[in-house]
Amino acid sequence: MDKEKSENISRRELLNMASPLGKVTLDSSKCTGCSLCALECPTGALDVSPGGESDTYQLVFKYNLCLACGSCVEI
């Protein structure tokens, strides 16, 4: 997403990208699994935890901490 568009995203739009179960919906064509979105999140709304299988991880979205700043979307 370009910078201008990410600055104009509303909190509602950002939260709509997440499922009600607290999982972020990822665009697999753009996500490389680098977890930079979690590292750059200023509030800790995104967290990376080990998955159930070896060499896997889960990206956990804590919607109550999200400020809709768009950093995760930009990265």
ROBA-230252 format. One record per residue (C-alpha): residue number from 1; residue in three letters; chain; x, y, z. Coordinates in steps of 0.5 Angstrom, whole numbers, plus 500, padded with zeros to 3 digits. Layout:
<padrens>
<padren><i>NUM</i><aa>ALA</aa><ch>A</ch><u>X</u><v>Y</v><w>Z</w></padren>
...
</padrens>
This chain:
<padrens>
<padren><i>1</i><aa>MET</aa><ch>A</ch><u>500</u><v>500</v><w>500</w></padren>
<padren><i>2</i><aa>ASP</aa><ch>A</ch><u>503</u><v>507</v><w>498</w></padren>
<padren><i>3</i><aa>LYS</aa><ch>A</ch><u>504</u><v>512</v><w>504</w></padren>
<padren><i>4</i><aa>GLU</aa><ch>A</ch><u>499</u><v>517</v><w>502</w></padren>
<padren><i>5</i><aa>LYS</aa><ch>A</ch><u>494</u><v>511</v><w>502</w></padren>
<padren><i>6</i><aa>SER</aa><ch>A</ch><u>496</u><v>508</v><w>509</w></padren>
<padren><i>7</i><aa>GLU</aa><ch>A</ch><u>496</u><v>515</v><w>512</w></padren>
<padren><i>8</i><aa>ASN</aa><ch>A</ch><u>488</u><v>516</v><w>510</w></padren>
<padren><i>9</i><aa>ILE</aa><ch>A</ch><u>486</u><v>509</v><w>512</w></padren>
<padren><i>10</i><aa>SER</aa><ch>A</ch><u>481</u><v>509</v><w>518</w></padren>
<padren><i>11</i><aa>ARG</aa><ch>A</ch><u>481</u><v>505</v><w>524</w></padren>
<padren><i>12</i><aa>ARG</aa><ch>A</ch><u>475</u><v>502</v><w>522</w></padren>
<padren><i>13</i><aa>GLU</aa><ch>A</ch><u>478</u><v>500</v><w>515</w></padren>
<padren><i>14</i><aa>LEU</aa><ch>A</ch><u>484</u><v>497</v><w>519</w></padren>
<padren><i>15</i><aa>LEU</aa><ch>A</ch><u>480</u><v>493</v><w>524</w></padren>
<padren><i>16</i><aa>ASN</aa><ch>A</ch><u>476</u><v>490</v><w>518</w></padren>
<padren><i>17</i><aa>MET</aa><ch>A</ch><u>482</u><v>487</v><w>515</w></padren>
<padren><i>18</i><aa>ALA</aa><ch>A</ch><u>483</u><v>483</v><w>522</w></padren>
<padren><i>19</i><aa>SER</aa><ch>A</ch><u>478</u><v>477</v><w>523</w></padren>
<padren><i>20</i><aa>PRO</aa><ch>A</ch><u>474</u><v>478</v><w>530</w></padren>
<padren><i>21</i><aa>LEU</aa><ch>A</ch><u>478</u><v>472</v><w>532</w></padren>
<padren><i>22</i><aa>GLY</aa><ch>A</ch><u>484</u><v>477</v><w>533</w></padren>
<padren><i>23</i><aa>LYS</aa><ch>A</ch><u>488</u><v>474</v><w>527</w></padren>
<padren><i>24</i><aa>VAL</aa><ch>A</ch><u>490</u><v>479</v><w>522</w></padren>
<padren><i>25</i><aa>THR</aa><ch>A</ch><u>488</u><v>477</v><w>515</w></padren>
<padren><i>26</i><aa>LEU</aa><ch>A</ch><u>495</u><v>477</v><w>511</w></padren>
<padren><i>27</i><aa>ASP</aa><ch>A</ch><u>496</u><v>478</v><w>503</w></padren>
<padren><i>28</i><aa>SER</aa><ch>A</ch><u>500</u><v>472</v><w>502</w></padren>
<padren><i>29</i><aa>SER</aa><ch>A</ch><u>502</u><v>475</v><w>495</w></padren>
<padren><i>30</i><aa>LYS</aa><ch>A</ch><u>506</u><v>481</v><w>499</w></padren>
<padren><i>31</i><aa>CYS</aa><ch>A</ch><u>507</u><v>478</v><w>506</w></padren>
<padren><i>32</i><aa>THR</aa><ch>A</ch><u>514</u><v>475</v><w>506</w></padren>
<padren><i>33</i><aa>GLY</aa><ch>A</ch><u>514</u><v>472</v><w>514</w></padren>
<padren><i>34</i><aa>CYS</aa><ch>A</ch><u>519</u><v>477</v><w>516</w></padren>
<padren><i>35</i><aa>SER</aa><ch>A</ch><u>515</u><v>480</v><w>522</w></padren>
<padren><i>36</i><aa>LEU</aa><ch>A</ch><u>517</u><v>487</v><w>521</w></padren>
<padren><i>37</i><aa>CYS</aa><ch>A</ch><u>510</u><v>489</v><w>522</w></padren>
<padren><i>38</i><aa>ALA</aa><ch>A</ch><u>510</u><v>486</v><w>529</w></padren>
<padren><i>39</i><aa>LEU</aa><ch>A</ch><u>517</u><v>489</v><w>530</w></padren>
<padren><i>40</i><aa>GLU</aa><ch>A</ch><u>515</u><v>496</v><w>528</w></padren>
<padren><i>41</i><aa>CYS</aa><ch>A</ch><u>508</u><v>496</v><w>531</w></padren>
<padren><i>42</i><aa>PRO</aa><ch>A</ch><u>509</u><v>502</v><w>536</w></padren>
<padren><i>43</i><aa>THR</aa><ch>A</ch><u>504</u><v>499</v><w>541</w></padren>
<padren><i>44</i><aa>GLY</aa><ch>A</ch><u>505</u><v>492</v><w>541</w></padren>
<padren><i>45</i><aa>ALA</aa><ch>A</ch><u>498</u><v>491</v><w>537</w></padren>
<padren><i>46</i><aa>LEU</aa><ch>A</ch><u>502</u><v>485</v><w>533</w></padren>
<padren><i>47</i><aa>ASP</aa><ch>A</ch><u>506</u><v>480</v><w>536</w></padren>
<padren><i>48</i><aa>VAL</aa><ch>A</ch><u>509</u><v>474</v><w>533</w></padren>
<padren><i>49</i><aa>SER</aa><ch>A</ch><u>509</u><v>467</v><w>537</w></padren>
<padren><i>50</i><aa>PRO</aa><ch>A</ch><u>511</u><v>460</v><w>535</w></padren>
<padren><i>51</i><aa>GLY</aa><ch>A</ch><u>506</u><v>456</v><w>531</w></padren>
<padren><i>52</i><aa>GLY</aa><ch>A</ch><u>504</u><v>449</v><w>533</w></padren>
<padren><i>53</i><aa>GLU</aa><ch>A</ch><u>509</u><v>446</v><w>528</w></padren>
<padren><i>54</i><aa>SER</aa><ch>A</ch><u>517</u><v>447</v><w>528</w></padren>
<padren><i>55</i><aa>ASP</aa><ch>A</ch><u>519</u><v>453</v><w>523</w></padren>
<padren><i>56</i><aa>THR</aa><ch>A</ch><u>512</u><v>456</v><w>524</w></padren>
<padren><i>57</i><aa>TYR</aa><ch>A</ch><u>510</u><v>462</v><w>527</w></padren>
<padren><i>58</i><aa>GLN</aa><ch>A</ch><u>503</u><v>466</v><w>528</w></padren>
<padren><i>59</i><aa>LEU</aa><ch>A</ch><u>502</u><v>473</v><w>528</w></padren>
<padren><i>60</i><aa>VAL</aa><ch>A</ch><u>497</u><v>475</v><w>533</w></padren>
<padren><i>61</i><aa>PHE</aa><ch>A</ch><u>493</u><v>482</v><w>533</w></padren>
<padren><i>62</i><aa>LYS</aa><ch>A</ch><u>491</u><v>485</v><w>539</w></padren>
<padren><i>63</i><aa>TYR</aa><ch>A</ch><u>486</u><v>490</v><w>537</w></padren>
<padren><i>64</i><aa>ASN</aa><ch>A</ch><u>485</u><v>493</v><w>543</w></padren>
<padren><i>65</i><aa>LEU</aa><ch>A</ch><u>492</u><v>496</v><w>543</w></padren>
<padren><i>66</i><aa>CYS</aa><ch>A</ch><u>492</u><v>498</v><w>536</w></padren>
<padren><i>67</i><aa>LEU</aa><ch>A</ch><u>492</u><v>506</v><w>534</w></padren>
<padren><i>68</i><aa>ALA</aa><ch>A</ch><u>491</u><v>505</v><w>527</w></padren>
<padren><i>69</i><aa>CYS</aa><ch>A</ch><u>497</u><v>508</v><w>525</w></padren>
<padren><i>70</i><aa>GLY</aa><ch>A</ch><u>498</u><v>504</v><w>519</w></padren>
<padren><i>71</i><aa>SER</aa><ch>A</ch><u>505</u><v>502</v><w>520</w></padren>
<padren><i>72</i><aa>CYS</aa><ch>A</ch><u>504</u><v>495</v><w>519</w></padren>
<padren><i>73</i><aa>VAL</aa><ch>A</ch><u>500</u><v>496</v><w>513</w></padren>
<padren><i>74</i><aa>GLU</aa><ch>A</ch><u>506</u><v>500</v><w>510</w></padren>
<padren><i>75</i><aa>ILE</aa><ch>A</ch><u>511</u><v>495</v><w>512</w></padren>
</padrens>
